[in-house]
């Protein structure tokens, strides 16, 4: 198992413990519950490790990185994912309001609704 696979395994567990239903993209069912996390979701700008849906609408991405990775260096990648949704996905806003970068033991959160965040 690669370090990133170990991170994804831990992130799966954390998402499930938080009430998210984690699904493979080939078995996507946005009606499965109020919070659905699609693994390896296809986007116009790449493939997000997770695309989070709240009440059937995309709301956030999660980018998985191996333990020890500097998460702040992934902000640009997460920013591209926030604006790169395929037209098939219903969404809360464009760009998506939230982004996470995680190693499974450390998680970074960006709230794009916070106007004081100069990065967005």
DSSP file (Angstrom, degrees, kcal/mol; ACC not computed):
  #  RESIDUE AA STRUCTURE BP1 BP2  ACC     N-H-->O    O-->H-N    N-H-->O    O-->H-N    TCO  KAPPA ALPHA  PHI   PSI    X-CA   Y-CA   Z-CA
    1    1 A X              0   0    0      0, 0.0     2,-0.1     0, 0.0     0, 0.0   0.000 360.0 360.0 360.0 130.5    0.0    0.0    0.0
    2    2 A X     >  -     0   0    0      1,-0.1     4,-2.2     4,-0.0     5,-0.2  -0.341 360.0-108.1 -75.6 161.8    1.4    3.4   -1.0
    3    3 A X  H  > S+     0   0    0      1,-0.2     4,-2.0     2,-0.2    64,-0.3   0.878 122.0  50.6 -57.7 -37.6    1.5    6.3    1.5
    4    4 A X  H  > S+     0   0    0      2,-0.2     4,-2.5     1,-0.2    -1,-0.2   0.878 107.8  52.8 -69.8 -35.7   -1.3    8.1   -0.4
    5    5 A X  H  > S+     0   0    0      2,-0.2     4,-2.2     1,-0.2    -2,-0.2   0.892 108.6  50.6 -63.8 -39.0   -3.4    4.9   -0.3
    6    6 A X  H  X S+     0   0    0     -4,-2.2     4,-2.1     2,-0.2    -2,-0.2   0.909 109.9  50.5 -63.7 -41.1   -2.9    4.7    3.5
    7    7 A X  H  X S+     0   0    0     -4,-2.0     4,-2.8     1,-0.2    -2,-0.2   0.929 110.3  49.2 -61.4 -44.8   -4.0    8.4    3.7
    8    8 A X  H  X S+     0   0    0     -4,-2.5     4,-2.9     1,-0.2    -1,-0.2   0.880 108.0  54.2 -63.3 -37.6   -7.1    7.6    1.7
    9    9 A X  H  X S+     0   0    0     -4,-2.2     4,-1.8     2,-0.2    -1,-0.2   0.925 112.4  43.7 -61.3 -43.7   -7.9    4.6    3.9
   10   10 A X  H  X S+     0   0    0     -4,-2.1     4,-2.5     2,-0.2    -2,-0.2   0.893 112.9  51.5 -68.3 -40.4   -7.8    6.9    7.0
   11   11 A X  H  X S+     0   0    0     -4,-2.8     4,-2.9     2,-0.2     5,-0.2   0.908 106.8  54.6 -64.3 -41.5   -9.8    9.7    5.2
   12   12 A X  H  X S+     0   0    0     -4,-2.9     4,-2.5     1,-0.2    -1,-0.2   0.939 110.4  46.6 -53.4 -48.2  -12.5    7.1    4.3
   13   13 A X  H  X S+     0   0    0     -4,-1.8     4,-2.7     1,-0.2    -2,-0.2   0.919 112.4  49.1 -62.1 -45.9  -12.7    6.2    7.9
   14   14 A X  H  X S+     0   0    0     -4,-2.5     4,-1.3     2,-0.2    -1,-0.2   0.907 111.9  48.9 -62.8 -42.1  -12.9    9.8    9.1
   15   15 A X  H  <>S+     0   0    0     -4,-2.9     5,-2.5     2,-0.2     3,-0.4   0.938 112.7  47.6 -62.3 -46.1  -15.6   10.6    6.5
   16   16 A X  H ><5S+     0   0    0     -4,-2.5     3,-1.5     1,-0.2    -2,-0.2   0.900 109.7  52.4 -62.9 -41.3  -17.6    7.6    7.6
   17   17 A X  H 3<5S+     0   0    0     -4,-2.7    -1,-0.2     1,-0.3    -2,-0.2   0.769 107.3  54.3 -65.3 -24.5  -17.2    8.5   11.3
   18   18 A X  T 3<5S-     0   0    0     -4,-1.3    -1,-0.3    -3,-0.4    -2,-0.2   0.404 127.6 -98.8 -89.6   1.8  -18.5   12.0   10.4
   19   19 A X  T < 5S+     0   0    0     -3,-1.5    16,-0.3     1,-0.3     2,-0.2   0.446  76.7 138.5  99.3   0.8  -21.6   10.6    8.8
   20   20 A X      < -     0   0    0     -5,-2.5     2,-0.7    -6,-0.2    -1,-0.3  -0.570  50.8-134.4 -78.9 142.7  -20.6   10.7    5.1
   21   21 A X  E     -a   36   0A   0     14,-2.6    16,-2.8    -2,-0.2     2,-0.5  -0.887  22.7-148.5 -94.6 113.0  -21.5    7.8    2.9
   22   22 A X  E     +a   37   0A   0     -2,-0.7     2,-0.3    14,-0.2    16,-0.2  -0.727  23.1 175.9 -89.6 126.4  -18.4    7.0    0.9
   23   23 A X  E     -a   38   0A   0     14,-3.1    16,-3.1    -2,-0.5     2,-0.2  -0.934  33.7-115.6-130.4 151.0  -19.0    5.7   -2.6
   24   24 A X  E >   -a   39   0A   0     -2,-0.3     3,-1.7    14,-0.2    16,-0.1  -0.577  35.1-118.7 -74.9 149.0  -17.0    4.7   -5.7
   25   25 A X  G >  S+     0   0    0     14,-0.8     3,-1.2     1,-0.3    -1,-0.1   0.811 113.1  61.8 -63.8 -27.5  -17.8    6.9   -8.6
   26   26 A X  G 3  S+     0   0    0      1,-0.3    -1,-0.3     0, 0.0    -2,-0.0   0.663 110.3  41.2 -70.8 -14.4  -19.0    3.9  -10.6
   27   27 A X  G <  S+     0   0    0     -3,-1.7    -1,-0.3     2,-0.0    -2,-0.2  -0.084  82.7 162.4-122.1  33.1  -21.7    3.4   -8.0
   28   28 A X    <   +     0   0    0     -3,-1.2     2,-0.3    -5,-0.1    -3,-0.1  -0.328   8.1 166.8 -61.9 127.2  -22.7    7.0   -7.4
   29   29 A X    >   -     0   0    0     -2,-0.1     3,-1.9     1,-0.1     4,-0.2  -0.784  12.5-176.3-140.8  93.4  -26.1    7.4   -5.6
   30   30 A X  T 3  S+     0   0    0      1,-0.3     3,-0.5    -2,-0.3    26,-0.3   0.639  83.5  61.6 -68.4 -13.0  -26.5   11.0   -4.4
   31   31 A X  T 3  S+     0   0    0      1,-0.2    -1,-0.3    24,-0.1     3,-0.1   0.344  73.9  98.5 -91.2   5.7  -29.9   10.0   -2.8
   32   32 A X  S <  S-     0   0    0     -3,-1.9     2,-0.3     1,-0.2    -1,-0.2   0.723 100.8 -37.4 -67.1 -21.1  -28.2    7.5   -0.5
   33   33 A X  S    S-     0   0    0     -3,-0.5    23,-0.3    -4,-0.2    -1,-0.2  -0.965  70.4 -77.0 175.9 177.4  -28.1   10.0    2.4
   34   34 A X  S    S+     0   0    0     -2,-0.3    21,-3.2     1,-0.2     2,-0.5   0.772 118.1  41.3 -69.3 -25.5  -27.7   13.6    3.3
   35   35 A X  E     + B   0  54A   0    -16,-0.3   -14,-2.6    19,-0.2     2,-0.4  -0.961  68.8 174.1-128.3 115.0  -23.9   13.4    3.0
   36   36 A X  E     -aB  21  53A   0     17,-2.4    17,-3.1    -2,-0.5     2,-0.5  -0.976  13.8-162.2-123.7 131.6  -22.3   11.5    0.1
   37   37 A X  E     -aB  22  52A   0    -16,-2.8   -14,-3.1    -2,-0.4     2,-0.6  -0.960   9.2-155.9-113.6 117.0  -18.5   11.4   -0.7
   38   38 A X  E >   -aB  23  51A   0     13,-2.6    13,-1.9    -2,-0.5     3,-0.6  -0.826  14.2-136.9 -95.7 123.8  -17.6   10.2   -4.2
   39   39 A X  E 3  S+aB  24  50A   0    -16,-3.1   -14,-0.8    -2,-0.6    11,-0.3  -0.577  79.7   1.5 -80.5 140.7  -14.1    8.8   -4.5
   40   40 A X  E 3  S-     0   0A   0      9,-2.5    -1,-0.2    -2,-0.2     2,-0.2   0.894  85.1-167.7  52.2  50.2  -12.0    9.7   -7.5
   41   41 A X  E <   - B   0  48A   0      7,-1.2     7,-2.0    -3,-0.6     2,-0.3  -0.485  19.0-121.4 -71.8 132.1  -14.6   12.0   -9.0
   42   42 A X  E     + B   0  47A   0     -2,-0.2    44,-0.5     5,-0.2     2,-0.3  -0.549  36.8 175.5 -75.2 137.2  -14.0   13.1  -12.5
   43   43 A X  E >   - B   0  46A   0      3,-2.8     3,-0.9    -2,-0.3    42,-0.2  -0.851  45.8-108.7-132.3 168.2  -13.7   16.9  -13.0
   44   44 A X  T 3  S+     0   0    0     40,-3.7    41,-0.1    -2,-0.3     3,-0.1   0.796 121.5  43.7 -64.7 -27.9  -12.9   19.1  -16.0
   45   45 A X  T 3  S-     0   0    0     39,-0.5     2,-0.4    35,-0.1    -1,-0.2   0.183 129.2 -68.2-107.0  14.5   -9.6   19.9  -14.3
   46   46 A X  E <  S-B   43   0A   0     -3,-0.9    -3,-2.8    38,-0.2     2,-0.4  -0.989  70.9 -47.0 139.5-147.7   -8.6   16.5  -13.2
   47   47 A X  E     -B   42   0A   0     -2,-0.4     2,-0.3    -5,-0.2    -5,-0.2  -0.970  43.9-146.3-133.5 115.4   -9.8   13.9  -10.7
   48   48 A X  E     -B   41   0A   0     -7,-2.0    -7,-1.2    -2,-0.4     3,-0.2  -0.606  15.8-134.6 -79.5 139.3  -10.6   14.9   -7.1
   49   49 A X  E    S+     0   0A   0     13,-0.3    -9,-2.5    -2,-0.3     2,-0.3   0.906  92.6   5.5 -58.6 -40.1   -9.8   12.3   -4.5
   50   50 A X  E     -BC  39  62A   0     12,-1.4    12,-2.2   -11,-0.3     2,-0.5  -0.996  60.8-162.1-143.9 140.3  -13.3   13.0   -3.0
   51   51 A X  E     -BC  38  61A   0    -13,-1.9   -13,-2.6    -2,-0.3     2,-0.4  -0.989  22.3-147.1-119.9 119.0  -16.2   15.2   -4.1
   52   52 A X  E     -BC  37  60A   0      8,-2.9     7,-3.1    -2,-0.5     8,-1.3  -0.716  11.0-165.5 -94.6 133.7  -18.6   15.8   -1.2
   53   53 A X  E     -BC  36  58A   0    -17,-3.1   -17,-2.4    -2,-0.4     2,-0.5  -0.968   4.4-163.9-118.6 129.9  -22.3   16.2   -1.8
   54   54 A X  E >  S-BC  35  57A   0      3,-2.7     3,-1.4    -2,-0.4   -19,-0.2  -0.967  81.4 -14.8-112.9 119.8  -24.7   17.7    0.8
   55   55 A X  T 3  S-     0   0    0    -21,-3.2    -1,-0.2    -2,-0.5   -21,-0.1   0.884 132.5 -50.0  52.4  42.4  -28.3   17.0    0.1
   56   56 A X  T 3  S+     0   0    0    -23,-0.3     2,-0.4   -26,-0.3    34,-0.3   0.454 118.2 102.5  83.3   2.5  -27.5   15.9   -3.4
   57   57 A X  E <  S-C   54   0A   0     -3,-1.4    -3,-2.7    32,-0.1    34,-0.3  -0.957  76.9-109.2-122.3 138.6  -25.4   19.0   -4.4
   58   58 A X  E     +Cd  53  91A   0     32,-3.2    34,-2.6    -2,-0.4    35,-0.4  -0.381  44.5 159.1 -62.4 135.1  -21.6   19.2   -4.6
   59   59 A X  E     +     0   0A   0     -7,-3.1    39,-1.5     1,-0.4     2,-0.3   0.561  54.9   5.2-131.8 -22.1  -20.3   21.4   -1.8
   60   60 A X  E     -Ce  52  98A   0     -8,-1.3    -8,-2.9    37,-0.2    -1,-0.4  -0.992  52.0-135.2-160.6 161.5  -16.6   20.5   -1.3
   61   61 A X  E     -Ce  51  99A   0     37,-1.0    39,-2.3    -2,-0.3     2,-0.4  -0.891  12.3-153.7-117.6 156.0  -13.5   18.6   -2.5
   62   62 A X  E     -Ce  50 100A   0    -12,-2.2   -12,-1.4    -2,-0.3     2,-0.6  -0.991   5.6-160.9-128.6 123.5  -11.0   16.6   -0.5
   63   63 A X  E     - e   0 101A   0     37,-2.5    39,-2.9    -2,-0.4     2,-0.4  -0.922  12.1-148.1-105.4 122.3   -7.5   16.2   -1.8
   64   64 A X  E     + e   0 102A   0     -2,-0.6     2,-0.3    37,-0.2    39,-0.2  -0.729  20.2 173.9 -92.8 135.5   -5.6   13.3   -0.2
   65   65 A X        -     0   0    0     37,-2.6     3,-0.1    -2,-0.4     6,-0.0  -0.954  35.8 -92.8-135.5 156.1   -1.8   13.5    0.3
   66   66 A X    >   -     0   0    0     -2,-0.3     3,-2.0     1,-0.1   -62,-0.1  -0.260  57.1 -77.6 -68.2 156.7    0.6   11.1    2.1
   67   67 A X  T 3  S+     0   0    0    -64,-0.3    -1,-0.1     1,-0.3     3,-0.1  -0.221 119.3  26.2 -50.4 135.0    1.6   11.7    5.7
   68   68 A X  T 3  S+     0   0    0      1,-0.3    -1,-0.3    -3,-0.1     2,-0.1   0.329  86.0 139.1  91.0  -7.0    4.2   14.5    6.1
   69   69 A X    <   -     0   0    0     -3,-2.0     2,-1.0     1,-0.1    -1,-0.3  -0.451  62.0-115.6 -70.8 142.0    3.1   16.3    3.0
   70   70 A X    >   -     0   0    0      1,-0.2     3,-1.3    -2,-0.1     4,-0.1  -0.705  28.5-163.9 -80.0 105.0    2.9   20.1    3.3
   71   71 A X  G >  S+     0   0    0     -2,-1.0     3,-2.2     1,-0.3     4,-0.2   0.797  80.4  66.7 -66.6 -31.5   -0.9   20.7    2.8
   72   72 A X  G >  S+     0   0    0      1,-0.3     3,-1.2     2,-0.2    -1,-0.3   0.789  91.8  65.4 -61.2 -24.7   -0.7   24.4    2.1
   73   73 A X  G <  S+     0   0    0     -3,-1.3    -1,-0.3     1,-0.2     4,-0.2   0.562  94.5  59.9 -73.7  -6.5    1.2   23.5   -1.2
   74   74 A X  G <> S+     0   0    0     -3,-2.2     4,-2.3     1,-0.2    -1,-0.2   0.406  73.0  99.3-100.4  -0.2   -2.0   21.8   -2.5
   75   75 A X  H <> S+     0   0    0     -3,-1.2     4,-2.5     1,-0.2     5,-0.2   0.884  80.7  52.7 -55.7 -42.2   -4.2   25.0   -2.3
   76   76 A X  H  > S+     0   0    0     -4,-0.2     4,-1.9     2,-0.2    -1,-0.2   0.904 109.0  49.3 -61.8 -41.9   -3.8   25.7   -6.0
   77   77 A X  H  > S+     0   0    0     -4,-0.2     4,-1.8     1,-0.2    -1,-0.2   0.929 112.3  47.8 -63.0 -45.9   -4.9   22.1   -6.9
   78   78 A X  H  X S+     0   0    0     -4,-2.3     4,-1.9     1,-0.2    -2,-0.2   0.870 108.4  55.9 -62.7 -37.2   -7.9   22.4   -4.7
   79   79 A X  H  X S+     0   0    0     -4,-2.5     4,-0.8    -5,-0.2    -1,-0.2   0.887 106.0  50.2 -63.4 -39.4   -8.7   25.8   -6.2
   80   80 A X  H >X S+     0   0    0     -4,-1.9     3,-0.6     1,-0.2     4,-0.6   0.891 109.4  51.9 -64.9 -38.8   -8.8   24.3   -9.7
   81   81 A X  H >< S+     0   0    0     -4,-1.8     3,-0.8     1,-0.2    -1,-0.2   0.863 101.3  61.7 -65.5 -34.9  -11.1   21.5   -8.5
   82   82 A X  H 3< S+     0   0    0     -4,-1.9    14,-1.9     1,-0.3    13,-0.5   0.773 114.7  33.1 -63.8 -26.1  -13.5   24.1   -7.0
   83   83 A X  H << S+     0   0    0     -4,-0.8    -1,-0.3    -3,-0.6    -2,-0.2   0.395 106.1  74.7-107.8   0.7  -14.1   25.6  -10.5
   84   84 A X    <<  +     0   0    0     -3,-0.8   -40,-3.7    -4,-0.6   -39,-0.5   0.085  57.6 142.1-107.4  24.4  -13.8   22.4  -12.5
   85   85 A X        -     0   0    0    -42,-0.2   -42,-0.1    -3,-0.2     2,-0.1  -0.373  53.6-115.8 -66.5 141.3  -17.0   20.5  -11.9
   86   86 A X    >   -     0   0    0    -44,-0.5     3,-1.7     1,-0.1    -1,-0.1  -0.416  27.3-113.5 -67.9 152.9  -18.6   18.7  -14.8
   87   87 A X  T 3  S+     0   0    0      1,-0.3    -1,-0.1    -2,-0.1    -2,-0.1   0.683 110.8  71.7 -64.7 -17.6  -22.0   20.0  -15.8
   88   88 A X  T 3  S+     0   0    0      2,-0.1     2,-0.5     1,-0.0    -1,-0.3   0.689  82.0  86.5 -72.4 -17.1  -23.6   16.8  -14.7
   89   89 A X  S <  S-     0   0    0     -3,-1.7     2,-0.2   -32,-0.0   -32,-0.1  -0.734  73.4-140.1 -90.4 122.4  -23.1   17.7  -11.0
   90   90 A X        -     0   0    0     -2,-0.5   -32,-3.2   -34,-0.3     2,-0.3  -0.531  31.7-168.7 -67.6 148.7  -25.6   19.8   -9.2
   91   91 A X  B     -d   58   0A   0    -34,-0.3   -32,-0.2    -2,-0.2     3,-0.1  -0.967  36.4-132.4-143.9 156.4  -23.7   22.2   -6.9
   92   92 A X  S    S-     0   0    0    -34,-2.6     2,-0.3    -2,-0.3   -33,-0.1   0.847  90.0 -18.8 -75.3 -35.8  -24.3   24.7   -4.1
   93   93 A X  S    S-     0   0    0    -35,-0.4     2,-0.4    -3,-0.1    -1,-0.3  -0.977  74.8 -89.7-162.0 167.1  -22.3   27.4   -5.7
   94   94 A X  S    S+     0   0    0     -2,-0.3     2,-0.2    -3,-0.1   -11,-0.1  -0.953 114.8  31.8-130.9 112.2  -19.7   27.9   -8.4
   95   95 A X  S    S-     0   0    0    -13,-0.5   -12,-0.2    -2,-0.4   -13,-0.1   0.496 112.9-105.2 -74.4 169.3  -16.9   27.8   -7.3
   96   96 A X        -     0   0    0    -14,-1.9   -37,-0.1    -2,-0.2    -2,-0.1  -0.347  25.9-133.1 -59.8 143.8  -17.5   25.2   -4.6
   97   97 A X  S    S+     0   0    0    -38,-0.2    15,-3.3    -4,-0.1    16,-0.5   0.746  78.3  43.5 -76.4 -22.5  -17.6   26.9   -1.2
   98   98 A X  E     -eF  60 111A   0    -39,-1.5   -37,-1.0    13,-0.2     2,-0.3  -0.921  54.5-178.1-131.3 150.0  -15.3   24.5    0.7
   99   99 A X  E     -eF  61 110A   0     11,-1.8    11,-2.7    -2,-0.3     2,-0.4  -0.997   5.0-166.9-143.1 144.2  -12.1   22.6    0.2
  100  100 A X  E     -eF  62 109A   0    -39,-2.3   -37,-2.5    -2,-0.3     2,-0.4  -0.978   5.5-168.4-127.7 143.1  -10.1   20.1    2.3
  101  101 A X  E     +eF  63 108A   0      7,-2.1     7,-3.3    -2,-0.4     2,-0.4  -0.998  24.3 174.3-124.4 133.7   -6.6   18.8    2.0
  102  102 A X  E     -eF  64 107A   0    -39,-2.9   -37,-2.6    -2,-0.4     5,-0.2  -0.994  42.3-168.5-147.4 146.6   -5.8   15.9    4.2
  103  103 A X        -     0   0    0      3,-2.6   -36,-0.2    -2,-0.4   -93,-0.1   0.381  63.6-105.7-101.5  -3.2   -3.1   13.3    5.0
  104  104 A X  S    S+     0   0    0      2,-0.7     3,-0.1   -94,-0.1   -38,-0.1   0.020 119.3  48.8  95.9 -26.5   -5.6   11.4    7.2
  105  105 A X  S    S+     0   0    0      1,-0.3     2,-0.4     0, 0.0    -3,-0.0   0.588 116.6  38.1-113.6 -21.6   -3.9   12.6   10.4
  106  106 A X        -     0   0    0      2,-0.0    -3,-2.6   -35,-0.0    -2,-0.7  -0.997  69.3-172.5-129.9 135.8   -3.8   16.3    9.5
  107  107 A X  E     -F  102   0A   0     -2,-0.4     2,-0.4    -5,-0.2    -5,-0.2  -0.993   9.2-158.8-133.4 136.2   -6.5   18.2    7.6
  108  108 A X  E     -F  101   0A   0     -7,-3.3    -7,-2.1    -2,-0.4     2,-0.4  -0.921  12.1-159.3-112.3 138.3   -6.6   21.7    6.2
  109  109 A X  E     -F  100   0A   0     -2,-0.4     2,-0.4    -9,-0.2    -9,-0.2  -0.955   6.7-166.3-123.3 135.7   -9.9   23.5    5.5
  110  110 A X  E     -F   99   0A   0    -11,-2.7   -11,-1.8    -2,-0.4     2,-0.7  -0.989   4.6-162.4-121.4 128.6  -10.7   26.4    3.2
  111  111 A X  E >   -F   98   0A   0     -2,-0.4     3,-1.3   -13,-0.2   -13,-0.2  -0.913   3.9-173.3-108.2 103.2  -14.0   28.3    3.4
  112  112 A X  T 3  S+     0   0    0    -15,-3.3   -14,-0.1    -2,-0.7    -1,-0.1   0.590  80.7  69.9 -74.7  -9.2  -14.4   30.3    0.2
  113  113 A X  T 3  S+     0   0    0    -16,-0.5     2,-1.0     1,-0.1    -1,-0.3   0.673  77.0  92.0 -77.7 -17.3  -17.5   32.0    1.7
  114  114 A X    X   -     0   0    0     -3,-1.3     3,-2.0     1,-0.2     6,-0.2  -0.692  64.3-162.8 -81.0 104.7  -15.2   33.9    4.1
  115  115 A X  T 3  S+     0   0    0     -2,-1.0    -1,-0.2     1,-0.3    -3,-0.0   0.662  84.6  68.2 -65.8 -15.9  -14.5   37.1    2.2
  116  116 A X  T 3  S+     0   0    0      1,-0.0     2,-1.1     2,-0.0    -1,-0.3   0.594  74.1  99.2 -79.5  -8.4  -11.5   37.8    4.5
  117  117 A X    X   -     0   0    0     -3,-2.0     3,-1.4    -6,-0.2    -1,-0.0  -0.678  58.9-167.7 -79.1 102.4   -9.7   34.8    3.0
  118  118 A X  T 3  S+     0   0    0     -2,-1.1    -1,-0.2     1,-0.3    -3,-0.0   0.598  75.1  74.5 -71.2 -10.9   -7.5   36.7    0.5
  119  119 A X  T 3         0   0    0      1,-0.2    -1,-0.3    -3,-0.0    -7,-0.1   0.743 360.0 360.0 -73.7 -21.6   -6.6   33.5   -1.3
  120  120 A X    <         0   0    0     -3,-1.4    -1,-0.2    -6,-0.2    -2,-0.2   0.367 360.0 360.0-119.9 360.0  -10.0   33.2   -3.0
